[in-house]
């Protein structure tokens, strides 16, 4: 059995990806923003089970192709199963993206919530650029964690009680300094794309606001609540001792770690199936045109 972390997270990915975008917004991006009006060949970095392929291929001109690459053997096998009987030209490869070479073979290189897990995201973006023909596009869907953290609202609770933005901002920045992985990479990507030579760089924000509405039908409410829980909302923290040790090892003071544990514990106790909640993931969608 695979020991690759993301091979064990297929169910998490399946339950949470739909929280980020409405289909009509993706259609708007394809046709109104990127203006893709002829068949394109796409490569998806860190494709997982092919989420972006499932979303984009029905919107793209007929004849478009999709190649997914990922380090996870189980993820790639699952993607092959999902696309086996779908009417789209696809190819999936198990690849260590950090080690591979790239040369122009595609019209578009895309990624989704992938660069934040890379210790050198700029190097990976350069690989994406190198994989694209002149006048092709690089498109990155990546998170901006601190913006995400500010986009929760639970009825009858002051947000400052369960989301400590200052502490979280420090924690995210310290994590990035320690291991190079940056959950705020989404807001940085327009700068990175331009600095690496792309033209016409722009950035959009994901459109979906998830509303846990106590007046919605039970089936949809249960589905949404289950996905929000899987996303980590209201997750019960580890015991106080373990939480303090973990957070202090990541750069927080004892008081900051204690305050963060208290906030997470409150959120876990107050957020349940009967809560009224709004949540906007605030993914950043950055893109630009390759010019050589």
PAVEX-412576 format. One record per residue (C-alpha): residue in one letter; residue number from 0; x, y, z. Coordinates in steps of 0.1 Angstrom, whole numbers, plus 5000, padded with zeros to 4 digits. Last residue first. Layout:
R, type, seq, xx, yy, zz
R, A, NUM, X, Y, Z
...
% end
This chain:
R, type, seq, xx, yy, zz
R, X, 291, 5094, 5338, 4749
R, X, 290, 5060, 5349, 4761
R, X, 289, 5038, 5327, 4783
R, X, 288, 5005, 5343, 4792
R, X, 287, 4993, 5348, 4827
R, X, 286, 4971, 5334, 4855
R, X, 285, 4962, 5336, 4891
R, X, 284, 4931, 5321, 4907
R, X, 283, 4931, 5329, 4945
R, X, 282, 4910, 5307, 4967
R, X, 281, 4887, 5326, 4991
R, X, 280, 4873, 5296, 5010
R, X, 279, 4840, 5315, 5018
R, X, 278, 4822, 5302, 5048
R, X, 277, 4787, 5311, 5062
R, X, 276, 4774, 5294, 5093
R, X, 275, 4740, 5288, 5111
R, X, 274, 4746, 5259, 5135
R, X, 273, 4723, 5230, 5140
R, X, 272, 4747, 5204, 5125
R, X, 271, 4775, 5216, 5149
R, X, 270, 4799, 5244, 5156
R, X, 269, 4799, 5255, 5192
R, X, 268, 4821, 5229, 5208
R, X, 267, 4847, 5226, 5180
R, X, 266, 4849, 5264, 5177
R, X, 265, 4854, 5268, 5214
R, X, 264, 4882, 5242, 5214
R, X, 263, 4899, 5258, 5184
R, X, 262, 4898, 5292, 5202
R, X, 261, 4911, 5278, 5235
R, X, 260, 4940, 5260, 5217
R, X, 259, 4949, 5293, 5199
R, X, 258, 4949, 5312, 5232
R, X, 257, 4972, 5286, 5248
R, X, 256, 4996, 5287, 5218
R, X, 255, 4997, 5325, 5219
R, X, 254, 5003, 5324, 5257
R, X, 253, 5031, 5298, 5253
R, X, 252, 5047, 5318, 5225
R, X, 251, 5042, 5306, 5190
R, X, 250, 5071, 5295, 5167
R, X, 249, 5062, 5261, 5152
R, X, 248, 5076, 5242, 5182
R, X, 247, 5053, 5264, 5204
R, X, 246, 5023, 5252, 5183
R, X, 245, 5031, 5216, 5186
R, X, 244, 5040, 5216, 5223
R, X, 243, 5009, 5236, 5232
R, X, 242, 4987, 5213, 5211
R, X, 241, 5002, 5182, 5227
R, X, 240, 4997, 5195, 5262
R, X, 239, 4962, 5208, 5256
R, X, 238, 4949, 5176, 5242
R, X, 237, 4945, 5176, 5204
R, X, 236, 4921, 5201, 5189
R, X, 235, 4885, 5193, 5179
R, X, 234, 4878, 5202, 5143
R, X, 233, 4853, 5230, 5141
R, X, 232, 4859, 5235, 5104
R, X, 231, 4885, 5211, 5091
R, X, 230, 4875, 5207, 5055
R, X, 229, 4861, 5173, 5064
R, X, 228, 4838, 5191, 5089
R, X, 227, 4827, 5214, 5061
R, X, 226, 4821, 5185, 5038
R, X, 225, 4799, 5167, 5064
R, X, 224, 4780, 5199, 5071
R, X, 223, 4773, 5204, 5034
R, X, 222, 4761, 5169, 5028
R, X, 221, 4739, 5170, 5059
R, X, 220, 4724, 5203, 5049
R, X, 219, 4718, 5190, 5014
R, X, 218, 4699, 5160, 5026
R, X, 217, 4680, 5179, 5053
R, X, 216, 4665, 5206, 5030
R, X, 215, 4676, 5241, 5037
R, X, 214, 4660, 5262, 5065
R, X, 213, 4689, 5257, 5090
R, X, 212, 4712, 5272, 5064
R, X, 211, 4748, 5262, 5063
R, X, 210, 4758, 5287, 5036
R, X, 209, 4789, 5281, 5015
R, X, 208, 4801, 5311, 4997
R, X, 207, 4815, 5302, 4963
R, X, 206, 4832, 5327, 4941
R, X, 205, 4868, 5319, 4940
R, X, 204, 4890, 5350, 4937
R, X, 203, 4906, 5363, 4905
R, X, 202, 4942, 5373, 4896
R, X, 201, 4957, 5387, 4865
R, X, 200, 4990, 5386, 4846
R, X, 199, 4989, 5399, 4811
R, X, 198, 5024, 5387, 4803
R, X, 197, 5045, 5361, 4820
R, X, 196, 5082, 5368, 4827
R, X, 195, 5091, 5350, 4859
R, X, 194, 5086, 5382, 4879
R, X, 193, 5051, 5385, 4865
R, X, 192, 5041, 5350, 4876
R, X, 191, 5057, 5355, 4910
R, X, 190, 5039, 5388, 4916
R, X, 189, 5005, 5373, 4905
R, X, 188, 5013, 5343, 4927
R, X, 187, 5018, 5360, 4960
R, X, 186, 4981, 5360, 4971
R, X, 185, 4978, 5323, 4964
R, X, 184, 5010, 5314, 4982
R, X, 183, 4994, 5321, 5016
R, X, 182, 4996, 5284, 5026
R, X, 181, 5033, 5286, 5022
R, X, 180, 5057, 5256, 5023
R, X, 179, 5093, 5267, 5027
R, X, 178, 5098, 5245, 5058
R, X, 177, 5106, 5268, 5087
R, X, 176, 5101, 5302, 5071
R, X, 175, 5067, 5291, 5057
R, X, 174, 5056, 5277, 5090
R, X, 173, 5066, 5309, 5107
R, X, 172, 5045, 5329, 5083
R, X, 171, 5015, 5307, 5088
R, X, 170, 5018, 5308, 5126
R, X, 169, 5022, 5346, 5127
R, X, 168, 4991, 5350, 5106
R, X, 167, 4972, 5325, 5127
R, X, 166, 4981, 5344, 5159
R, X, 165, 4970, 5377, 5145
R, X, 164, 4938, 5362, 5130
R, X, 163, 4926, 5345, 5162
R, X, 162, 4895, 5328, 5149
R, X, 161, 4872, 5313, 5176
R, X, 160, 4865, 5342, 5199
R, X, 159, 4875, 5369, 5174
R, X, 158, 4846, 5358, 5152
R, X, 157, 4821, 5369, 5178
R, X, 156, 4796, 5341, 5181
R, X, 155, 4758, 5343, 5178
R, X, 154, 4758, 5330, 5142
R, X, 153, 4790, 5315, 5130
R, X, 152, 4809, 5335, 5103
R, X, 151, 4840, 5323, 5086
R, X, 150, 4859, 5343, 5060
R, X, 149, 4888, 5357, 5080
R, X, 148, 4905, 5323, 5080
R, X, 147, 4903, 5321, 5043
R, X, 146, 4920, 5354, 5039
R, X, 145, 4948, 5342, 5062
R, X, 144, 4950, 5309, 5043
R, X, 143, 4954, 5324, 5008
R, X, 142, 4948, 5292, 4987
R, X, 141, 4959, 5283, 4952
R, X, 140, 4943, 5279, 4918
R, X, 139, 4971, 5285, 4893
R, X, 138, 4968, 5291, 4856
R, X, 137, 4998, 5292, 4832
R, X, 136, 4988, 5301, 4797
R, X, 135, 5000, 5296, 4761
R, X, 134, 5014, 5323, 4739
R, X, 133, 5046, 5304, 4734
R, X, 132, 5041, 5267, 4742
R, X, 131, 5038, 5256, 4778
R, X, 130, 5059, 5230, 4798
R, X, 129, 5086, 5256, 4805
R, X, 128, 5061, 5278, 4822
R, X, 127, 5049, 5249, 4844
R, X, 126, 5085, 5241, 4853
R, X, 125, 5090, 5278, 4863
R, X, 124, 5060, 5275, 4885
R, X, 123, 5076, 5245, 4902
R, X, 122, 5108, 5265, 4909
R, X, 121, 5088, 5293, 4923
R, X, 120, 5070, 5269, 4946
R, X, 119, 5102, 5258, 4963
R, X, 118, 5092, 5238, 4994
R, X, 117, 5060, 5226, 4976
R, X, 116, 5028, 5220, 4995
R, X, 115, 5014, 5254, 4988
R, X, 114, 5020, 5249, 4951
R, X, 113, 4994, 5222, 4949
R, X, 112, 4960, 5236, 4958
R, X, 111, 4950, 5234, 4921
R, X, 110, 4975, 5234, 4893
R, X, 109, 4973, 5244, 4856
R, X, 108, 4996, 5243, 4826
R, X, 107, 4980, 5254, 4793
R, X, 106, 4988, 5250, 4756
R, X, 105, 5010, 5220, 4761
R, X, 104, 5042, 5204, 4750
R, X, 103, 5070, 5230, 4757
R, X, 102, 5097, 5213, 4777
R, X, 101, 5098, 5200, 4813
R, X, 100, 5123, 5181, 4835
R, X, 99, 5111, 5160, 4864
R, X, 98, 5125, 5160, 4900
R, X, 97, 5100, 5182, 4918
R, X, 96, 5071, 5167, 4898
R, X, 95, 5077, 5132, 4909
R, X, 94, 5055, 5116, 4883
R, X, 93, 5028, 5090, 4882
R, X, 92, 5011, 5097, 4849
R, X, 91, 4975, 5102, 4838
R, X, 90, 4963, 5107, 4802
R, X, 89, 4930, 5120, 4790
R, X, 88, 4910, 5124, 4757
R, X, 87, 4874, 5130, 4769
R, X, 86, 4842, 5110, 4765
R, X, 85, 4841, 5096, 4801
R, X, 84, 4842, 5058, 4806
R, X, 83, 4877, 5055, 4820
R, X, 82, 4878, 5090, 4835
R, X, 81, 4869, 5080, 4871
R, X, 80, 4890, 5048, 4870
R, X, 79, 4921, 5065, 4856
R, X, 78, 4917, 5092, 4883
R, X, 77, 4916, 5065, 4910
R, X, 76, 4948, 5049, 4896
R, X, 75, 4964, 5084, 4896
R, X, 74, 4955, 5090, 4932
R, X, 73, 4966, 5056, 4943
R, X, 72, 5000, 5061, 4927
R, X, 71, 5004, 5095, 4942
R, X, 70, 5032, 5116, 4927
R, X, 69, 5009, 5134, 4904
R, X, 68, 5005, 5142, 4867
R, X, 67, 4973, 5148, 4849
R, X, 66, 4971, 5152, 4811
R, X, 65, 4939, 5167, 4797
R, X, 64, 4930, 5170, 4760
R, X, 63, 4907, 5194, 4741
R, X, 62, 4890, 5180, 4711
R, X, 61, 4856, 5196, 4718
R, X, 60, 4860, 5232, 4731
R, X, 59, 4863, 5234, 4769
R, X, 58, 4834, 5235, 4794
R, X, 57, 4830, 5197, 4798
R, X, 56, 4868, 5194, 4802
R, X, 55, 4870, 5220, 4830
R, X, 54, 4853, 5205, 4860
R, X, 53, 4862, 5169, 4857
R, X, 52, 4897, 5178, 4846
R, X, 51, 4901, 5201, 4875
R, X, 50, 4892, 5173, 4899
R, X, 49, 4915, 5147, 4883
R, X, 48, 4920, 5123, 4912
R, X, 47, 4950, 5142, 4924
R, X, 46, 4962, 5165, 4896
R, X, 45, 4994, 5176, 4912
R, X, 44, 5003, 5196, 4881
R, X, 43, 4976, 5195, 4855
R, X, 42, 4987, 5195, 4818
R, X, 41, 4962, 5209, 4793
R, X, 40, 4960, 5205, 4755
R, X, 39, 4937, 5231, 4740
R, X, 38, 4908, 5229, 4715
R, X, 37, 4896, 5264, 4703
R, X, 36, 4875, 5291, 4719
R, X, 35, 4893, 5296, 4753
R, X, 34, 4885, 5332, 4762
R, X, 33, 4905, 5331, 4794
R, X, 32, 4881, 5356, 4810
R, X, 31, 4847, 5351, 4794
R, X, 30, 4847, 5316, 4781
R, X, 29, 4869, 5296, 4806
R, X, 28, 4865, 5319, 4835
R, X, 27, 4827, 5323, 4830
R, X, 26, 4823, 5285, 4828
R, X, 25, 4842, 5282, 4861
R, X, 24, 4818, 5308, 4876
R, X, 23, 4788, 5288, 4863
R, X, 22, 4801, 5257, 4880
R, X, 21, 4802, 5273, 4914
R, X, 20, 4836, 5271, 4931
R, X, 19, 4853, 5263, 4964
R, X, 18, 4832, 5239, 4984
R, X, 17, 4832, 5213, 4956
R, X, 16, 4868, 5203, 4964
R, X, 15, 4859, 5192, 4999
R, X, 14, 4843, 5157, 4999
R, X, 13, 4864, 5142, 4971
R, X, 12, 4896, 5156, 4985
R, X, 11, 4890, 5142, 5019
R, X, 10, 4880, 5109, 5005
R, X, 9, 4912, 5108, 4984
R, X, 8, 4934, 5116, 5015
R, X, 7, 4954, 5084, 5019
R, X, 6, 4971, 5088, 4985
R, X, 5, 4979, 5123, 4997
R, X, 4, 5003, 5111, 5023
R, X, 3, 5024, 5088, 5001
R, X, 2, 5029, 5055, 5020
R, X, 1, 5012, 5035, 4992
R, X, 0, 5000, 5000, 5000
% end
